[in-house]
Amino acid sequence: MAHPVDSFPNLVPLERLMVSSPLDGSLGTNRSMGSRQISANNDVDAIKAWLARFMDKQTTFDNYRKEAERLLLWSTIQMTKPLSSLTHEDWLVYNAFLLNPQPRERWVASEGRKFPRPHPQWKPFAGPLSAASQRQAGVILNSMFSWLVNAGYLAGNPLSLSRERKRRAAPRITRYLDEAIWPEVKATVDALPRETNREREHYFRLRWLISLFYICGLRISEISGTTMGAFFARRDRSGEERWWLEVTGKGDKIRIVPATAELMVELARYRRELGMAPDPVQGEPTPLLLPIGGKMRALSRGGIHEIVKGVFAATGKRLRIRGPAYAGDALRVERASAHWLRHTAGSHMANNAVDLRHVRDNLGHESISTTNTYLHSSDDARHLETEEKHKIGW
């Protein structure tokens, strides 16, 4: 039986969590009696040992910590049992909890706000998890439990009894900006004032950011984590010099993306506003996107997200002024996130008949579908077709 909400202190994140001995897992019913490969003797330390493998991959680390933290807090607070005592039946209860975290006042941030981890109003949830997010939580936690079993900390994986369902084909991408809304987003950017130096810096930085998202199809983490020194030029078979951008994507996979003539023009404009030479030098440490004022540090993923959301909000406002006929388009763009720009890039490339192998390689996808894993396209052909058929057209 779970204790009343008021009998528990405020929730705290994993790095500040102190669990009392009856609940810390040192005597968990699922603890292994055999030899161990890690020194951890309680659940918090065991989770930290698992997370230590991902310290060099910030996005992965943050996502994995979030899921482990949620389960640990739910287990000790809601179920009043150690994580290392959880059973298959407990996992089924947790799945239902993810769809509707209750009591809401304890688990969910007010109005979905995301407070920093040290903040006293920090909560582990911003709201109920979607079906996709719930599946992702299961994948991450299954991996954690399997690792703890292999490390000799746990005797068994309580998630391993869950029925493995055949994966459905990936649904058609719907979270993108269509050919009617996309020009409106560009018009919002073009309408920005640029009378003062600061206004010009805002304008050219935003043009550069939107160009990066759209022409290259980059993720936020790839923009935040890449420097201008990742650009390089090489000559194709015809002897023409072409620019490329090397990025590290999901799973630390490196790919090169065509840096088209349009993209290099936008980069040159942005660099000139910052007082730099138009072309980057290979190995240059300058981040792809800088804070206003030219401080030499990368803009955070959250900062980039807020910039893009601001553009979408302004676009929605412009559309709503035109009347009720534009309300649907306004709502759609207001709901969009920065990641929609990546989907927009891929959708527009495909719609404009760019070879799907080139789309796959530009975006860093594993395959065109679940079967086309052995198709590879010529880098030069990919650059040429991207250059010819995929333009931002400011």
C-alpha positions in Angstrom: 0.0 0.0 0.0 1.4 3.4 -1.0 1.7 6.0 1.7 -0.3 9.3 1.5 1.4 12.0 -0.6 1.9 14.3 2.3 4.0 11.8 4.2 6.8 12.1 1.6 9.3 14.9 1.1 9.6 16.8 -2.2 10.9 14.7 -5.1 14.6 15.3 -5.9 16.6 14.2 -9.0 18.9 11.2 -9.0 22.1 13.0 -8.1 20.5 14.3 -4.9 18.5 11.3 -4.0 19.1 9.5 -0.7 17.1 6.4 -0.1 16.6 4.9 3.3 18.1 1.4 3.9 14.8 -0.6 3.7 14.2 0.8 0.2 17.8 1.3 -1.1 18.0 -2.2 -2.7 20.8 -3.5 -0.5 18.3 -6.3 0.5 16.2 -6.4 -2.7 14.4 -9.6 -3.4 15.8 -9.7 -7.0 19.4 -9.2 -6.0 21.9 -11.7 -7.3 23.6 -14.1 -5.0 26.5 -14.7 -7.4 29.7 -12.8 -8.1 29.4 -9.2 -9.2 31.2 -7.2 -11.9 30.4 -3.8 -10.2 30.9 -2.7 -6.7 27.5 -1.0 -6.2 25.5 -2.4 -3.3 22.4 -0.3 -3.6 20.1 0.7 -6.5 21.2 4.3 -6.8 24.8 3.4 -7.2 23.9 0.5 -9.6 22.0 2.9 -11.8 24.9 5.4 -11.7 27.3 2.6 -12.7 25.0 1.9 -15.7 24.7 5.5 -16.7 28.5 6.1 -16.5 28.8 4.3 -19.8 27.0 7.2 -21.5 28.8 10.2 -19.9 30.3 11.2 -23.2 27.0 11.2 -25.0 25.0 14.0 -23.4 21.7 13.5 -25.1 21.7 9.8 -24.5 22.8 10.2 -20.9 20.0 12.7 -20.2 17.3 10.4 -21.8 18.6 7.3 -20.0 18.9 9.1 -16.6 15.4 10.4 -17.0 13.8 7.0 -17.4 15.8 5.3 -14.7 15.1 8.2 -12.3 11.4 8.1 -12.9 11.2 4.3 -12.3 13.4 4.6 -9.2 11.3 7.4 -7.7 8.0 5.6 -8.5 9.3 2.3 -7.0 10.4 3.8 -3.7 7.7 6.4 -3.3 4.6 5.1 -5.0 5.2 1.3 -4.4 7.4 1.7 -1.3 9.7 -1.1 -2.5 13.3 -1.1 -3.8 13.8 -1.0 -7.6 15.7 -4.3 -7.1 12.5 -5.9 -5.8 10.3 -5.0 -8.8 8.5 -7.8 -10.5 6.9 -8.3 -13.9 3.5 -7.4 -12.4 5.0 -4.2 -11.0 6.2 -3.3 -14.5 2.7 -3.6 -15.8 1.5 -1.2 -13.1 4.2 1.2 -14.0 3.2 1.2 -17.6 -0.3 2.3 -16.6 1.2 5.0 -14.3 3.2 6.4 -17.3 -0.1 7.0 -19.1 -1.5 9.0 -16.2 1.0 9.9 -13.4 -1.0 10.3 -10.2 -1.2 12.1 -7.9 -0.5 14.8 -10.4 0.5 17.3 -7.8 3.5 15.2 -6.8 4.7 13.9 -10.2 3.8 16.4 -12.9 5.2 20.0 -13.2 2.6 22.7 -13.1 1.3 23.6 -16.5 3.9 21.3 -18.0 6.8 23.7 -17.1 10.3 22.2 -17.1 12.2 23.5 -14.1 16.0 23.0 -13.8 17.1 19.9 -11.9 18.3 21.8 -8.8 15.0 23.8 -8.6 12.7 23.0 -5.7 9.7 22.7 -8.0 11.5 20.2 -10.3 9.2 17.2 -11.2 10.1 14.1 -13.2 7.1 14.5 -15.6 5.7 17.3 -17.8 2.6 15.3 -18.3 1.3 11.8 -19.4 3.6 9.9 -21.8 2.5 9.2 -25.3 2.4 5.6 -26.5 5.7 6.2 -28.4 7.4 7.7 -25.3 6.1 4.8 -23.2 7.6 2.3 -25.7 10.9 4.2 -25.6 10.9 4.1 -21.8 10.5 0.3 -22.0 13.4 0.0 -24.4 15.7 2.0 -22.2 14.7 0.3 -19.0 14.9 -3.1 -20.5 18.5 -2.3 -21.5 19.3 -1.1 -18.0 17.9 -4.2 -16.3 19.7 -6.5 -18.8 22.9 -4.7 -18.0 22.4 -5.0 -14.3 21.8 -8.8 -14.7 24.9 -9.2 -16.7 26.8 -7.2 -14.1 25.8 -9.7 -11.4 23.8 -7.1 -9.5 20.3 -8.5 -10.3 19.2 -12.1 -10.6 16.7 -11.4 -13.4 15.2 -8.8 -15.6 11.5 -8.1 -14.7 10.9 -6.7 -18.2 12.0 -9.8 -20.0 8.6 -11.5 -19.6 6.9 -8.8 -21.6 5.5 -10.1 -24.8 7.6 -9.0 -27.8 5.3 -7.6 -30.4 6.2 -7.5 -34.0 7.3 -4.0 -34.9 4.9 -2.1 -37.1 6.1 -0.3 -40.2 7.1 3.3 -39.4 4.1 5.6 -39.9 4.2 8.3 -42.6 5.9 11.4 -41.3 3.2 14.0 -40.5 5.1 16.5 -38.3 6.5 18.7 -41.1 5.7 22.0 -42.7 4.0 21.6 -46.0 4.6 23.7 -49.2 1.9 26.3 -48.1 3.3 26.9 -44.5 7.0 26.7 -45.2 7.1 30.0 -47.3 5.3 31.7 -44.4 8.1 30.7 -42.0 10.7 32.1 -44.3 8.7 35.3 -44.7 8.7 35.7 -40.9 12.5 35.6 -40.9 12.8 38.0 -43.8 10.5 40.5 -42.1 12.9 40.8 -39.1 14.3 44.4 -38.6 18.0 44.9 -39.4 18.6 48.6 -38.8 21.0 48.2 -35.9 24.1 45.9 -35.6 22.3 43.8 -33.0 19.2 43.4 -35.2 21.4 42.4 -38.2 23.2 39.8 -36.1 19.8 38.4 -35.0 18.6 38.3 -38.6 21.6 36.7 -40.2 22.0 34.2 -37.3 18.4 33.2 -37.7 18.7 32.8 -41.5 21.8 30.7 -40.9 20.1 28.5 -38.4 17.0 27.9 -40.5 19.3 27.2 -43.5 21.2 24.6 -41.4 18.0 22.8 -40.4 16.5 22.9 -43.8 19.3 22.3 -46.3 21.2 19.9 -44.1 18.3 18.3 -42.2 20.3 18.4 -39.0 19.1 17.6 -35.5 19.4 20.2 -32.7 22.1 18.2 -31.0 24.1 18.1 -34.2 23.9 21.9 -34.6 24.8 22.5 -31.0 27.6 20.0 -30.9 29.3 20.9 -34.2 31.9 23.6 -35.0 32.6 25.5 -38.1 35.8 23.6 -38.4 33.8 20.6 -39.5 33.3 22.2 -42.9 35.8 21.0 -45.5 36.1 21.3 -49.3 37.1 18.7 -51.8 37.1 18.4 -55.6 34.8 16.0 -57.3 35.7 14.0 -60.4 35.0 17.0 -62.7 37.5 19.1 -60.7 34.8 21.3 -59.1 35.3 22.2 -55.5 32.4 21.3 -53.3 31.9 21.9 -49.6 30.8 19.3 -47.0 29.9 19.4 -43.3 30.9 16.5 -41.1 28.5 15.9 -38.2 28.3 13.2 -35.4 24.7 12.0 -35.2 22.9 9.4 -33.1 25.0 6.6 -31.8 28.1 8.6 -32.4 27.8 7.9 -36.1 29.7 10.3 -38.3 28.3 11.4 -41.7 29.1 14.1 -44.2 26.3 16.4 -45.4 26.4 18.4 -48.7 27.1 22.0 -47.9 25.4 23.5 -50.9 26.3 26.9 -52.5 23.2 28.4 -50.8 24.4 27.1 -47.4 27.9 28.5 -47.9 26.5 31.9 -48.9 24.4 32.0 -45.7 27.5 30.9 -43.6 29.6 33.7 -45.2 26.9 36.3 -44.4 26.7 35.1 -40.8 30.5 35.1 -40.4 30.9 38.6 -41.9 28.4 39.9 -39.3 30.6 38.4 -36.6 33.7 40.0 -38.2 35.1 36.7 -39.5 36.5 35.6 -42.8 33.7 34.3 -45.1 35.0 30.7 -45.4 35.7 28.5 -42.3 39.1 26.9 -41.8 39.1 23.1 -41.2 39.5 22.4 -37.5 38.3 25.9 -36.5 36.7 25.7 -33.0 34.0 28.3 -33.6 30.6 26.8 -32.8 28.1 26.6 -35.7 25.8 28.9 -33.8 26.8 31.6 -31.3 24.9 33.6 -28.7 24.2 37.2 -29.7 27.2 39.3 -29.0 29.7 36.8 -30.4 30.7 35.0 -27.3 32.8 32.0 -28.3 30.5 29.3 -26.9 28.0 27.0 -28.5 24.3 27.8 -28.1 22.6 25.1 -26.1 20.0 22.8 -27.5 17.4 24.5 -25.3 18.4 27.9 -26.6 18.1 26.7 -30.2 14.7 25.2 -29.5 13.4 28.5 -28.1 14.7 30.5 -31.1 12.8 28.2 -33.5 9.7 28.2 -31.4 9.8 32.0 -31.4 9.8 32.0 -35.2 6.9 29.5 -35.4 4.9 31.6 -32.8 5.5 34.8 -34.9 4.4 32.9 -38.1 1.2 31.7 -36.4 0.4 35.2 -35.3 0.9 36.6 -38.8 -1.4 33.9 -40.2 -4.1 34.5 -37.6 -4.2 38.2 -38.5 -5.3 37.2 -42.0 -8.6 35.7 -40.7 -10.3 32.4 -39.8 -9.4 30.8 -43.1 -5.8 30.6 -41.9 -6.5 29.4 -38.4 -5.7 25.8 -39.2 -2.3 26.7 -40.7 -1.6 28.9 -37.7 -2.3 26.2 -35.2 -0.1 23.7 -37.1 2.9 26.0 -37.2 2.4 27.0 -33.6 2.5 23.3 -32.6 5.7 22.7 -34.5 9.1 22.2 -32.9 12.6 22.5 -34.2 12.7 18.8 -35.1 9.8 19.5 -37.6 12.4 21.4 -39.7 14.4 18.1 -40.1 11.2 16.3 -41.1 10.4 19.2 -43.4 13.8 18.9 -45.1 13.4 15.2 -45.6 9.8 15.5 -46.9 10.6 18.3 -49.3 13.7 16.5 -50.7 11.5 13.4 -51.3 8.7 15.5 -52.8 11.2 17.1 -55.2 12.4 13.7 -56.5 15.8 13.7 -54.7 17.0 10.0 -54.8 15.8 8.4 -51.6 19.3 7.0 -51.1 20.6 10.5 -51.0 17.8 11.6 -48.6 18.7 8.7 -46.4 22.4 9.6 -46.4 21.8 13.3 -45.9 19.7 12.7 -42.8 21.8 9.9 -41.5 19.1 7.3 -41.5 19.9 3.7 -41.2 17.9 2.7 -44.3 15.3 3.9 -46.7 13.0 1.2 -45.2 13.6 -1.8 -42.9 15.0 -3.7 -45.8 17.1 -1.4 -48.0 20.2 -1.6 -45.7 22.8 -2.2 -48.3 22.1 0.7 -50.6 24.8 3.3 -50.9 25.0 6.4 -53.1 28.0 8.2 -54.5 28.9 11.2 -52.4 29.5 13.3 -55.5 26.1 12.3 -57.0 24.4 13.0 -53.7 26.0 16.5 -53.5 25.1 17.3 -57.1 21.4 16.3 -56.7 21.0 18.0 -53.4 22.5 21.1 -54.9 20.2 21.0 -57.9 16.9 19.9 -56.3 16.9 21.1 -52.7 17.1 24.8 -52.2 15.9 27.1 -49.4 15.3 30.0 -51.9 15.5 33.0 -49.6 
